[in-house]
Amino acid sequence: MSDAMGNARYSLLKDLRAEIEVKDGTFSLCFWVYLTNSTMFPATIIQQVCSDVSQSAPFLVINDHKRINLLPLLLLHEEAPHTGNINSLTEVAYATVDFEFPLENWVHIGCEVCSNHMKLQINGEIVGEKLLSPLSNMESNSNDLRKIVLANIGGDGNNSQGYVHNFEIFPSVSSIKDHHLKDPPLKLSIDESSASEIEEESDGVWSIVGGKASCRRNFSLDVVLSNVFGQLVDKENEVYASLLYADTQTPVENTTDEEAPILASYDGIEFPSYERPSKLLLGRASFKLKISQLSSKCDNRLFLIKFCIPKLGSYPFLEALSRPIRCISRSRNTRLSTLVWKRSSGLPTHNLMQSSAMDDASFENQHPVREAKSSPLMKRFRFGHDKISVSVKAETSLEQPDEECNSHAWTTNQVENGTPANDEVYDSLSDSESIGERNSPSNNVASRRYPISDMTVFKYCLASLTERSLMLKEIASLASKKEISELAHHVSLYSGCSHHGNQILIAKRLVEDGTNLWKVMSPNNNHIPWESAVYEIEEQFMKIASCSSRSLSHQDLELLRVIAGCHEYLAQENFEKLWCWLYPVAYIISKEWINPIWNSTSPKWIEGFITKEEAEASLQGPTGLQEPGTFVLRFPTSRSWPHPDAGSLIVTYVGNDYRVHHRLLSLDRVYGSGDKGIDMKPLQDMLLAEPELTRLGRIIRSH
């Protein structure tokens, strides 16, 4: 790739102008175009003007259905239009493609023009062709030098506004199929999977704790500079962060104490963000920020964080805007109840579905790519032959950086002396104290020799998801299975949740299988066409999931493409994002309590890979929500390895209050942790035994 940083070669679309010498009736051109959201359709991208300005007509237009059309050339074709009004071109011949032109995205256009035909290429594929009739006098004048100007001309009928990159003209028809691979444009974006200390509210707004110095929290975000294929661009530069109002995108004022509205934290010291930009390293810039201005002090307006690279110029594609932000000052305390659980004389107690006392703050209302932060829970366990008593106390401060896994259980058994009056079933036994473990002498840390240091364990427990991923990738390549098992045990013990340990246990095979699969798909570590990669990915998924009878649907693969964050081509970074989501799902499906319901087609217990929005939409009837108890199962698209909930199943259902709820299934509590199965009922029977679940819903997908 050429030095796109040193020579960006971006220009305004309205400044596009090129003179072509049409010789032998052939030429071709290629360019990238980016249209802003202010573009109105129909719109002329390029106008053709004869050199003597005696004639002009559209050459490349986007119609009111957002379909791009390549029109015949005035000097070559009998079918060439004789009007510049793009609303009067319905009868004119043109090459087109069934492709809805997107706004605020780069699209590569290639045009191949000959005397008897035209071809239109979008993103490197020949997608449209039109046979044409050459002008009768063209052959006799073929040796004459004829010129035509291609330009974006403003005025009536031209509402296109945008940018052009790498515009090139070839004097003869040449292969332009791979031109889009050369010097692709750059874009700046936020890697939301790196976010921490950010909550997502029910309306999709980010909630961040800010305000006074004694109250505000650090939150983290990574910004990446990549090309349009998703490949990170390794160029040194500085990224700046600023705080804007979401409605007007104007800068937020300083606080009443004259503090900058957004602060960067370095070594525990706060600086105005404009004084401390973050440097790009291998295409990534990491930010630790604090917001000092509260929404409540600004008429309850929402904010945005804008990231930009001033040295590269002020282009919308080299700026990244966060989701809308509500900055709050949080001072309330959390109180959790004390629950007493009883083991029956038969089977041990089993907790199937996770719940919380505050249903509006249910599992999926947390930010999809962040760690839900809460106060660390202090748990006290007393073990007896008949009872297990759990005392749960919440810290009064919410400033602790500890992470809480969503391990709060909705039970399938009765609480001793009946259901608690306040129905506050919020926390149960930690998975690290699960059946078969709680009386084991192996829980005595002092009695065990541990080859990985305590510092590693503590660093892992306190690290962000991105940091944990990097740690585990390094550990997986060096440590033995026994050492990884020891690390998983200690992290589960110290964090109070075995879900963290489960992700560590699968780390070695996840990393090895992912590395090997990428080497098979891309021996030279180049980006590869998505359409060819999906076959290898699907084959590996079916192998890991032990599901030879059920392949992935087209919709499943499209959702994987969204998770990967790629388009036509898959880069290694995109593949790793996909793999960190897909492998835990495949691993869970391989388990004997999930595998039958995944392979079941009548009824179809798990429709496939669906989003939260698709699940909620499936529960809508003609006049509103379906009857209470209707539910569907899904894998959370927001949880990727090593998040403790990666690969888990969620039940989305209509509650008795005629609201949609999302609950996490805690299957290791029911069937036992690790590979130690317990003889239990089939999962589908246990689901239908839940009082709030009565009927399996269906996902209706358009094809």
N, C-alpha and C positions, 0 to 999 in steps of 0.2 A: 504494500500500500504506500502510495506517495505521502509526502509530508503534508498531511491535511492541516496540521496545526500551523506550520509556517506559511502555507499558501492556501488559505481556506477556499478561495475561488467561489465564494458565495456572492450573488448579486440579486438585486431586486428584479422581480419578474418584469416590472414595467420598463426596466432598462435594457431588456433583451433586444438585441438587434444584430443580425448576421446577414451578410451578402453572399449569395451562392452563385457560382458559375455553373450553369446547367449545361453540361457537355455530354453528348451521347445519350441524353435523356435519362440519366441515372444519378442518384446521390443518396446518401443516408445521413442521419443525424441522431444523436443520443444526448440525453440530459436527465438530471434529477430535478424534480419540481416539488415544492412544498407550498400548499395553499393555506392561507389563514382562514379562521372561522368567519371572517367578515366577507368572504367570497360568496357571491350570489350567482345562482344558475338560472338560465344558461350563461356560459362565459366563454370568451375566446382566449385561448392560451397563446396561440401564434397566428398572426395575420400574414398573408402573402401579398407582396406589393411588387409590381413590375418596376424595373429600374427607371423607366421614364415616368413612373407614377400615373400612367394612363389607366391602369386597372389595379384593383385590389379585391381580395376575397379572403374569407377565413381559410386557414390551413389545418389547424388543430383546435377543436372546440370540445367543450363538455356541455351536454344538453341538460335540459331541466330534470332528467332522471339520473343525473350524475354519471352518464355513460360517455366515455371519451370517443370522439370520432376523428378520423384522419381523412381529409377531403382532397380531391384531385387537384393537380397543379395547373395553374393557368397556362403555362408555356408548353405543357406536355399532353394534356388530356382533353378530349372533346367534352367529357362530363364535368369539367371544372365549373364551379359556381360563377354566376355573373352578378352576384350581389354581395354586399358586405353585411347584410342583415341576417344574423344567425337565427332569427325566428322565421326566416323564409327559406330554410334549407331542407325542408321535409322531403322534397323530391330529388335531392342531389345524391348521387352515389357516394359512398364512403366506406372505409374500413373501420370496423368497430369491434368491441369486445364486451362481454357481459361481466363488467367489473364496475362496481360502484366506487367512484373516486372518493377517497377519504380526505377529510380536512385535517390539518395539523399533523400530517404524516408525510414522510418522503416517499415519492413514487418515481420509479425509473421508467422513462419513455424512450422507445427506439422507433424511428420511422425509416422505412426503406422504400424509396420511390423509384419506379422504373416507368418506361413509356407505356407498358401494357398491364401493369399491376402496381399495387401498393401493399405493404405489410406494416402492421402495427404490433409492437412488442411492449409488454408491460412487465416490469421486474424480471427481464431476461428470458421471457417465454414468448414465442410467436403465438399471438392470441387472436389476430384478426387479419384477413387478407381480402382484397377486392380486385377483380379483373377489370381493366379499363381499356378504352379505345384511344390509341395515339392520334394526335392531330394529323390531318392529311398533309400539311406542309412541313411536318417535323423532320421527315427524312431528308428532304431537299435542303433544309437549313441545318442539318446535323453538324456541319463543320463550323457553323457560325457560333460566336461566343455570345451566349445569352445569360443575362443576370436577373436574379430575383432576390428581393429582400424579405427575410423572415423576421418579424418583430412582434412584440406585444404593444399594440397601439391603444392608448386610452381613448375614452369617449363613449358615446352611446353604444350599448350592446356589449360592452366589455367590462365585466364586473370582477375580473380575476385579480386577486391580490396575493402575492406570495414571493417566493425566492427560487432561484435557479442555482444549481451546482453542477460543475463539470460539463458544460455545454460544448459538444464537439460535432464537427461536420466532416464527413468523408466525401471526397470528390467522386467516388464510385461506390457501387454496392459492395459492402464488405461485411464480414461477420461481426455483428454487434451483439450477439447473444450474451457474450461474457463481458461486455463493456461495463455493465453495472457492478461487476466485481472489482473494478479498478477505481481506486480513490473514492470509496463511498462516503457520503456526508456523515457528520458527527451529530450526536445528540447527548444532552445532559438529562439524567433522570435520577429519581430517588429510589434506592433499593429498600423497599418497605420491609423486606424480611430482616433487615438489620435494626429495625426500630425497637426501642425499649423505653419503658416508663411512659408509654402513651396508651390511653384507653380509647376505644371507639364507642361512642354513644349510639343509641338506637337509630338516630337519624343519619348515621354515617360520619358525624362530626368527630374529630379528634378532641379528646379532653386531656389537658396538660395542667399539672399543678404548678402555679407560678405565684407572682406577687412579691411580697417582702422577702428579704434575704433569708430570714429565719424559717420561711415556709416553702419557698420554691424548690423544685427538684430538678436535678439534671435529667435530661432525656437525650437519647442518642439516635442519630440518623446517619446513614451512609449515602453519598451521592456518587454516581458512576458516570464516567465519560466513555461512551462506546460509539461504534459506528452503527449503521442501521441494521446490520446483521447480528447485533448483540455482542460483538467482540470488543473487549476493553481496549482502549487506546492508551498506550504507555507513553505519555508526554507530561513533563513537569509543568505545572501551572497551579494557580491558586484559585480556590472557590470561595466566594463570599456569601454570607447568609444575611438576610434582612427580613424584617417583619412588616407585613402589609395588611391593610384592611381587605377582607375577602370580597366585599361588595364593590369597592372602587379600585382596588389594587394600588392605593396610595400609601405612602409610608405612615406607620404608626408613630405617634408623638412620644417623646420621653415621658417618664412618670413624673408625678408631682415633686419627687425628690431629685429630678433631673438625671435619673438613670436612663441609660439606653434601653429601649423596649426589649431587645433580645441580646443575651450575653453569651460569650463563649467561655468555657471553663478549661483552664490549663493548670495542671499541678495544684488544683484546689483554689486557684485565684481566678476571679471573674474579670473579663474584659468586655468592652463593647464589641459586638461581633464584627464591626467594620475594621477594628484594629487587629483582629486575630483571624485572618482567613485560614482555611485548611488546605494543605498542599495535596495535590493528586499524587498518589503512589500506585503504580501499576493500574492506573485508570480509576482509582477509588479514593475518595476523600471522606474521612470520618469526622463527624461533628458531635461534640458534647455541648449542649446548649441549655440555657435557662431563659424563661420569659418573665420579665419583671412587671410588665403591664398586664392588668387584669381586664377581661372582657366587661366585667361589671363596672369598671371605671371608665369605660368607653361606650356607654349606652348599650351595653350587652351585644356589641358587634363582634362578629367572628374575624379571626385573623388568618393569614397565610404566611408561610415561610417561603421566601424566594431565594433560590440558589443561582448564582451566575458566575461566569468567568469573564471579567471585563476585558482582559487582554485579547479575547477571541472576538469581541464585538457584541453588540446588542442585537441578538437574534433570538426569536422565540424558541427555536429548537435547541439553543444553547443556554436556556434558562429552565429551571425546574421549580414547579410550584407544589407545595404540599397540599394535602386535603385541608378543608376548612377547620380551624382550631378554635375551641372555646377554652380560654385560660381561666382557671378557677383557683380559688384559695380553699383548700380542704382542711377542715379542723375537726370534723366530726369523728367520734370514736366508733369502733366496731365491737359489737357484743355478740358472742356466740353462746349457744346453750350448752349445758352439760347433759350428755345422753348416756343412758345405761342400756347396753345391748345384752340379750340373753341367748345362750345357746340351747337349742332344744335337745331332747334326749336322742334324737335321730341324727339328721344331717346337721352340719354346722351352719351358722348363719351366713347368708350370702347377699351381697349388695350388688344389684344389677345396674340400676340407672342413677346417674349422678344428678343431684338436685341442689338447690340453694333456697334459703328462706326468702331471699329477695329475688322473685322470679323475673322481674324486669332486668336484672343484671345477670341473666342466665349465660350459659357457656358462650353462645355465639355472639353475645353483645360485647364481647371483648374485642380489642383490635385484632384483625386477622393475621397480622404479621409481627406482633409484639408479644412480650412476656407480660402477663397480667401481674401487676405488682400489688402486694398487700402486706399487712403486717405479719411478721413471722408468728406462727402459732406455737404456743407452748403446750405440749401434750404430756399428760401423766397417765401411765398405764398401770393397772393393778390386775394381776392374773390370778384367777381362781379356777376351780373345777367346774363351776356352774355359771359364773358371771365374768364379764369383762367390763370394767368400769373405765370410761373415758372422760377425763376432765379437760375441756378446751378453754383456754383463756386467750383473749386478744390483747395485744399490746395497745396502749393508748396512742402511741405515735405511729403515723403512717409514713414516716420518712425512711424506714429501713429499706435497703435495696434488695432484700431477699425475694426470691421468686416462689410463687405458689402454683403448684400444679392443680388442674381442675379435678381433684380427687375427692369430691364430696358426694356421698352415695345416696341414691334413691333406693330404698330397700324393698326386697321382695318378701321379707318376713316381718313379724310383729315386734315392736319395741316392748320391752318389759313393762307391764302394767298398762298396755295400750299405747296408742299413738300420742305423742306429746300434744298438749293442748294448743300450743302456739304453732304446731306443725313446722317447727324450725329444724328440719332434718338437714343439717349443714355439713357435718363432718363425722366421719366414722373412723374406725381403726386405720392407721397408716398401712399401706400395702407392705411396708417393710416389716410390719408386725403381723403378717398374714398367717393363716392357718398352716401349721407345719413348721413355721419359723419362730413363733413367739416363745416357745419353750426350748428352743435349740440353744445349746451352749455356744454355738458359733456366733451368737449375737454379742458375746463378750469381746469387745474390740481388743482389750489388753491381752487376750489369750491367743491372738492371731498374729502371724508374721506377715507383713504387707510390703511387697517389693516396690510399689509405687508410693511415693512420699505422701505424708499428710498434707503438705503444702499443695501438691497436685490436686488432691481431693477438695480442699478448701477453695482453691482457685476455680475449679470446675463448678462447684456449688454457687459461687458468687458471680460467675462469668455470664455474659450475654449469650444468646443463641449463636451468633456468629463466632464468638470466641470459643464456645464449646465445640462447635463444628471443627474449627481449626485444630483444637487440642486433640479431639478424637481421631482425626485423620492422621495426625502424627503418631499418636499412641498406637493406633491400629496397625501401622506399618512396622512398629518396633516391638510391641509387647506380645507376649504369648496369650493364648486363650485363657489360661489360668489367671494371669495377671489382669486381663481385662475383666474377668469375672470378679476378682477381688475389688477392682475399682468400682464396678457396678454395685457390689454389696455395700461398700463404704459410703458411696454417694447416696444410695437409697437410705442407709441408716442415718446419715447426718442431715439429709434433706427431709426425712420423714415421709418419703413417698417412693415406692418401688418403680413407679412409671419412669423416673429418671434413670434407674438402673437398667430397665428394659431397653432403652435406647442405646445404652453403652454396650450391652450384650450383643446387639446386632451390628455394632460398628465395624468389626473386622471384615465380616462377609459383605456388608453394604459397600465398603470402600473397595474391597478387592473385586467384587462382581461389577461394580460401576466402572472401575478403571479398565478391567478387561473388556467390557462391552464397548467402551469408547474406543479402545485400541482396534477392536474388530471393525467398528463402523468408520473410524477415521484414522488409518495407520499413520498419516502424516500430520495429524492434529489440525487439519483444516476444517472449516465449517462445511457441513454436508447438507444436501437437500433433505428437507423434512420428510418428503414422501418416501424416500428410500430408508430413512432412519427408523420410521415407525415399525417396519416389519421386524427389525432386529429387537427393538424395544419390546414389542408385543410378545415375541417368542420368549425373551428372557423373563418377562412378567409371568407368562403362563407356566414357565418352568419353576420359578420360585413359588408361585401361588398354588402349584399342584392342581391346575385346573385345565386339563386337556380338552374338556368338553365345552368350554366357554371362552371365546376370544373377545377382544375389545371391540366395541362398536365404533362407528365413525364419530359419534358424539363424545365417546370416551377419549378418543385420540385428539379431538379438537380441544377438549378441556385440558389435556396434558400439554398441548401446544400453548395454551394460555398460561398454565402454571410455569412452563419453561420460559415464557416471555419472548418467543421467537416468532418468525413469520415463515418465509419460504425456506430459510436455511437455519440449521441448528449448529450453534457454536458450543464449545466445551462448557462454557459457563452456563449456557442455557440447559445443556444436558444435565449438569450437576444439580441445578434447581429441580428439574423434573425428577431425577433419580432420588433425591432426598425426600421427595413426597411419595413417589411410587413404590420404592422398596419397602418401607414400613407397611404400606397397604397390602402389598403382595405377601409379605411375611405373615401378617395377621390372617389373610384369607387362607393361607396354607394350614392354619390350625384346624383341628378336627371339629371344633364347635362352630366355626365360621364357614368352612369349606362347603358343607352341604347346602347352606342357604345361598351362598354365592352361585353355586352350580344349578340351583333350582330355577326352572323356567316356568313352572305352573304349580303354584303361583310364583311370581318373580319377586322374591323377598328383597333383593337389592337390585335396583334398576340399572346400576352402573355408577359412573363417576358423574355426580351432579353437584351443582352449586347450592348454597343456602337459598338463593332466590328461586331456583327451579323447584326445590323442595316445597317452599312456601306457596308457590304458584300452583303446585299440584294439589294442594289442600283447599283450593278455592272452588266453589261450586257456582252454578248459574246465578244464585242470589246471595252469594257470600261464602263464608267458610263452610266446609262440609261438617257433618255431624261430629260431635265430640267423640274422641277416641280413635279417629282416623289418623294413621301415621305412615310415614315412609322412613326408610333407613338410608343413610348416606355416610360417606367418609368426608371429614372436614377438609376442604381445600385450603384452609388457612393454616394448617398444622403440618410442618415438615420436620424431618429429622435434623437435629436431635431434640426437638420439642417433646416434652413428656407425653403429649396426647397425639403424636404423629401416628397415623395408621388406625386410630380408634374409630369406632362406629358411633354415629349420632342418630338418635331417633328424633324426628321432627313430627310433632303431632298437634292436633286440635284439642285444647283442654276444655274442661267443663265451663270455663269462663269465656269460651268462644274466642280465645286468643291462641296464636301459634307459639309453641314452646319448643325449645331445643335442649335435649338432655344427652349427656355422654354415657355410653354403656361401659361399665367397669367389669369387663369380662374376666380379667385375671382374678378378681375377688370371687367370682362364681365358680370358675373351673380350676382355679389354682394357678399360682405363678409359675413361670418357666414352662417346662414341658411336662410337669407333673399333673396329669389330668385327673379329675375326680368324676366318678360316675354320676352324671347329672342328667336332667331332662334335656331334650333338644332345645336349642336357643329359641326357636320359633314358639314352642309351647310356653317357655318362660316369659316371653314377651307378651303373649296373649293372656297370661295369667296376671299381668299387671292391671290393676283396676282402672288406670287411665288410658289403657290401650285396648281397643276392641276390634278394630278393622284395619286391614292393610290397604293403604292407598296405592294409587298408580301414578306413574310419571308419563304424561303424554308428550312425546317429542315430535317436532316437525322434521321431516326428512327433505 
